[in-house]
Structures are given as C-alpha cells and as structure tokens.
C-alpha cells in the first residue's frame, strides 16, 4: 500500500489531572485545566509515522475536531512526524455535544476528500471511554476494520492485524482501504525533540468547518447529569475469622 493515512488526534484533559464536576452537575470543569493528546491517539500517530519511515505510505495527516486549542494537539502530532494537519473547527454548544457519531461522519468525509487509504485512530479516548469512533467510521465508509490492534503489518494491498481480545490474541487480514484502532501495546510513542517541535511550527494546518464537509453535528444524546463517584467507605481490621463472620452478619452480607 502506498498512499495517504489520516490519524485522529483528540484533545483531552491530561491523564494526571484530577477531574472535578461542575457545581451545577452539568459536566466537568475544563477551564484552566491542562489538556494534552489522548494517549491512544499518540500510539496511532506513532504507528503511522513508523509506516512512513519504512516507506510503506507517502503522507501522514493529523486530524482534530474541536476549538482553537485543538491546533496545539495537531502541532504535537506534527512534531512527532506527521506531515500536515487538518483542524475541523467545532466550538460552543456543538463542541459540548460532540460525540463519536459526529466525529465519525467528519472522518469519513475527510477520508473521501483526501483520498485516504488508511485511517488510524486510538481505540478509545480517556475522557469518555466510548470506543466507538473507529467502528462507526468503518461502517460509514463500508471499509474493513482492525480494532484493538497490538501489531500491524502491511502486506501489499492487505493489512495483517493482531487484535487483543478477551480470550487472548486474534490475527486477521483485511483489505485496504481500512480503519485501524490502536491498542496500548501496539508501540511506545516517541517524544518530540526540540528540532522537530520547531519544524512543526512551519508545517501547514488547514482549517475547515463541518458544514464544508456536509456534516450535520446534531446530537441524538442529552446529558442529564454528571456526578462524581461515591466516596469509598473506610474499612476495618478484624483479628479472627469469627470476628469477620460476625461483622458480615451484622452488615447483612451473609
């Protein structure tokens, strides 16, 4: 396969930040909070860049949907080795309700516009854990999909994918064009070096709007309320098995 690869890069709250719920329970606090690229998207970028380094593909295009700050996430992908970026501007209420279905429609439209041969996404994002965008994108394009990929190898016009499943590993071979989603053990993403960070500032990022792609962002879901997990109750120590059984009886567990 020799062509163009689209890689989705999502801007999420950094994994090290403690999440706080808004006082009105309408969502989580994002203002003034550190954001970074979704870790699974970093793995997707790394895999695409490695393919280009092996001369298996010609171009890596990083795509992000969101407000102006999403360009920072695209710049990170460019510093890792992507060739150019596409920023799909989504802000305000549309961004708050942006979900996997809307992103899938955008990715599918861009794949057709850019004549992409491959789409690589993270298997899920650490903010919503949906694990839906890759599958929906493949369905909209009617392309084969290789999800939860822990190993990928290109063999002509086919892709061999080793998938992580509940029972172990599954190996499949799919035709191109295709959609892949990256699992944790696919690779270890590189750190962007200072020279590459400087080079990334000169790489092009195209700005498009969903309407330019003919995509309707109307959401079919409504978030009614967001709550923090209940506080864990303090435990207690017992000296003997008899004491343990007695405490379980008192609490109605046995």
C-alpha positions as CSV (number, residue, x, y, z in Angstrom):
1,X,0.0,0.0,0.0
2,X,1.3,3.4,-0.9
3,X,-0.9,6.3,-0.1
4,X,-2.2,8.8,2.5
5,X,-3.1,8.0,6.1
6,X,-5.4,10.0,8.3
7,X,-4.8,9.9,12.0
8,X,-7.3,11.2,14.6
9,X,-5.8,13.2,17.5
10,X,-8.2,14.2,20.3
11,X,-7.5,16.9,22.8
12,X,-8.5,15.6,26.3
13,X,-7.9,16.6,29.9
14,X,-4.4,15.4,30.8
15,X,-4.3,12.0,32.4
16,X,-2.6,13.3,35.5
17,X,-5.2,15.9,36.3
18,X,-7.9,15.2,38.9
19,X,-11.3,15.6,37.3
20,X,-13.8,18.0,39.0
21,X,-17.5,18.1,38.4
22,X,-19.2,21.5,37.9
23,X,-21.3,22.7,40.8
24,X,-24.5,22.5,38.7
25,X,-23.6,18.9,37.7
26,X,-23.9,19.8,34.0
27,X,-20.4,18.5,33.2
28,X,-16.8,18.6,34.2
29,X,-14.6,21.6,34.7
30,X,-12.4,22.3,31.7
31,X,-11.5,26.0,32.1
32,X,-7.9,26.5,33.3
33,X,-7.2,22.7,33.2
34,X,-4.2,21.2,31.5
35,X,-5.1,19.3,28.3
36,X,-2.9,17.0,26.1
37,X,-3.3,14.5,23.3
38,X,-5.3,11.4,24.1
39,X,-2.7,8.6,24.9
40,X,-4.2,6.1,22.5
41,X,-4.1,8.8,19.7
42,X,-0.3,9.2,20.4
43,X,0.0,5.5,19.7
44,X,-1.9,5.9,16.5
45,X,0.4,8.8,15.4
46,X,3.5,6.7,16.2
47,X,2.3,3.8,14.1
48,X,1.5,6.0,11.1
49,X,4.9,7.7,11.3
50,X,6.7,4.4,11.6
51,X,4.9,3.3,8.4
52,X,6.1,6.4,6.6
53,X,9.6,5.9,7.8
54,X,9.5,2.4,6.3
55,X,8.3,4.0,3.1
56,X,5.1,2.0,3.2
57,X,3.0,5.1,2.9
58,X,3.5,8.6,1.5
59,X,1.8,11.0,3.8
60,X,0.5,11.3,7.4
61,X,-2.3,13.8,8.0
62,X,-3.3,14.5,11.6
63,X,-6.9,15.5,12.2
64,X,-8.5,17.0,15.2
65,X,-12.1,18.2,15.9
66,X,-12.6,21.0,18.4
67,X,-12.0,24.6,19.4
68,X,-8.9,26.7,18.5
69,X,-6.8,25.0,21.2
70,X,-7.0,21.7,19.2
71,X,-4.3,23.1,17.0
72,X,-1.9,22.6,19.8
73,X,-2.7,18.9,19.7
74,X,-2.2,18.8,16.0
75,X,1.2,20.6,16.4
76,X,2.2,17.8,18.8
77,X,1.4,15.2,16.1
78,X,3.3,17.2,13.6
79,X,6.3,17.3,15.9
80,X,6.1,13.5,16.2
81,X,6.4,13.2,12.4
82,X,3.0,13.9,10.8
83,X,3.3,15.9,7.5
84,X,0.4,18.2,7.8
85,X,-2.8,18.8,9.9
86,X,-6.5,19.4,9.4
87,X,-8.4,21.3,12.1
88,X,-12.1,20.8,12.0
89,X,-13.4,23.8,13.9
90,X,-16.1,22.9,16.4
91,X,-16.9,25.2,19.3
92,X,-19.6,26.3,21.8
93,X,-22.6,24.1,22.2
94,X,-21.7,21.9,19.2
95,X,-18.4,21.0,20.9
96,X,-20.1,20.2,24.2
97,X,-22.4,17.7,22.4
98,X,-19.7,16.4,20.0
99,X,-19.7,12.6,20.2
100,X,-18.4,9.5,18.3
101,X,-21.1,9.6,15.6
102,X,-20.4,13.2,14.7
103,X,-16.6,12.7,14.7
104,X,-17.1,9.5,12.6
105,X,-19.0,11.5,10.0
106,X,-16.2,14.0,9.8
107,X,-13.5,11.4,9.5
108,X,-15.5,9.6,6.8
109,X,-16.0,12.8,4.8
110,X,-12.3,13.7,5.1
111,X,-11.2,10.2,4.0
112,X,-13.2,10.7,0.8
113,X,-12.0,14.3,0.3
114,X,-8.3,13.4,0.9
115,X,-8.5,10.1,-1.0
116,X,-7.0,8.3,2.1
117,X,-6.1,4.6,2.0
118,X,-6.0,4.2,5.8
119,X,-7.4,5.7,8.9
120,X,-5.7,5.1,12.2
121,X,-7.4,6.1,15.5
122,X,-6.9,5.4,19.2
123,X,-9.2,2.6,20.3
124,X,-10.8,5.0,22.8
125,X,-10.4,8.3,24.5
126,X,-9.6,8.6,28.2
127,X,-12.3,11.2,28.8
128,X,-15.4,9.4,27.6
129,X,-14.1,5.8,27.1
130,X,-16.6,5.3,24.3
131,X,-14.6,3.1,22.0
132,X,-17.0,3.8,19.1
133,X,-15.4,6.2,16.6
134,X,-13.3,3.7,14.7
135,X,-16.1,1.2,14.3
136,X,-18.6,3.9,13.2
137,X,-16.2,5.4,10.7
138,X,-15.6,2.0,9.1
139,X,-19.3,1.4,8.9
140,X,-20.0,4.8,7.3
141,X,-17.3,4.2,4.7
142,X,-18.1,0.5,4.3
143,X,-14.4,-0.3,4.9
144,X,-12.9,-3.3,6.7
145,X,-11.8,-2.6,10.3
146,X,-9.0,-3.9,12.5
147,X,-9.8,-2.8,16.1
148,X,-7.7,-3.2,19.3
149,X,-4.6,-3.6,17.2
150,X,-1.5,-4.7,19.1
151,X,0.5,-5.5,15.9
152,X,0.1,-4.2,12.4
153,X,2.0,-5.2,9.2
154,X,1.3,-4.2,5.6
155,X,1.4,-6.9,3.0
156,X,0.8,-5.4,-0.4
157,X,-2.9,-4.2,-0.5
158,X,-3.7,-6.2,2.6
159,X,-3.1,-5.4,6.3
160,X,-2.3,-8.1,8.9
161,X,-3.6,-7.1,12.3
162,X,-3.1,-8.9,15.6
163,X,-6.0,-7.9,17.9
164,X,-6.3,-8.0,21.6
165,X,-9.5,-9.8,22.6
166,X,-10.9,-11.2,25.9
167,X,-9.6,-14.7,25.2
168,X,-6.1,-13.7,24.1
169,X,-5.0,-12.6,20.6
170,X,-6.7,-12.8,17.2
171,X,-4.9,-12.4,13.9
172,X,-6.9,-11.2,10.9
173,X,-6.0,-10.0,7.4
174,X,-8.1,-7.2,5.8
175,X,-8.1,-5.4,2.5
176,X,-7.3,-1.7,2.1
177,X,-8.7,0.9,2.4
178,X,-9.3,0.2,6.0
179,X,-9.8,1.6,9.5
180,X,-7.5,0.6,12.4
181,X,-7.7,1.4,16.1
182,X,-4.6,1.3,18.2
183,X,-4.4,-0.6,21.5
184,X,-2.0,0.1,24.3
185,X,0.7,-2.5,23.3
186,X,0.9,-1.5,19.6
187,X,4.0,0.6,20.2
188,X,5.7,3.2,22.5
189,X,5.2,6.7,21.2
190,X,8.3,8.8,20.7
191,X,9.0,12.1,22.5
192,X,9.0,15.1,20.2
193,X,12.5,16.5,20.0
194,X,13.2,20.3,20.1
195,X,14.3,20.5,16.5
196,X,11.1,18.6,15.4
197,X,9.0,20.9,17.6
198,X,10.5,23.9,15.8
199,X,9.9,22.3,12.4
200,X,6.3,21.5,13.3
201,X,5.6,25.3,13.6
202,X,6.2,25.6,9.8
203,X,4.0,22.7,8.8
204,X,0.6,23.5,7.4
205,X,-2.7,23.1,9.3
206,X,-5.8,23.5,7.2
207,X,-9.0,24.9,8.9
208,X,-12.3,23.5,7.8
209,X,-15.8,23.6,9.2
210,X,-18.2,20.6,9.5
211,X,-20.5,22.4,7.1
212,X,-17.8,22.5,4.4
213,X,-17.8,18.6,4.6
214,X,-21.5,18.4,4.6
215,X,-21.6,17.0,8.1
216,X,-24.6,17.7,10.5
217,X,-23.4,17.9,14.1
218,X,-26.9,17.5,15.6
219,X,-26.6,15.2,18.6
220,X,-29.1,12.5,19.5
221,X,-27.9,12.3,23.1
222,X,-28.6,14.5,26.0
223,X,-26.5,14.5,29.2
224,X,-28.9,14.8,32.1
225,X,-26.5,14.9,35.0
226,X,-22.8,14.3,35.8
227,X,-21.9,13.1,39.3
228,X,-18.6,12.1,41.0
229,X,-18.2,8.5,42.1
230,X,-19.4,7.9,45.6
231,X,-16.8,8.1,48.3
232,X,-15.4,4.8,49.3
233,X,-16.3,3.8,52.9
234,X,-13.5,3.2,55.3
235,X,-12.6,-0.4,56.0
236,X,-11.8,-2.2,59.3
237,X,-9.5,-4.8,60.6
238,X,-10.6,-8.0,62.4
239,X,-8.5,-10.4,64.4
240,X,-10.1,-13.7,63.7
241,X,-12.3,-15.5,61.2
242,X,-15.1,-15.5,63.8
243,X,-14.9,-11.7,64.0
244,X,-15.1,-11.5,60.2
245,X,-18.2,-13.7,60.0
246,X,-19.8,-11.7,62.8
247,X,-19.2,-8.3,61.0
248,X,-20.6,-9.8,57.8
249,X,-23.7,-10.9,59.6
250,X,-24.1,-7.5,61.2
251,X,-24.0,-5.8,57.9
252,X,-26.4,-8.3,56.3
253,X,-23.8,-9.7,53.9
254,X,-24.3,-13.3,55.0
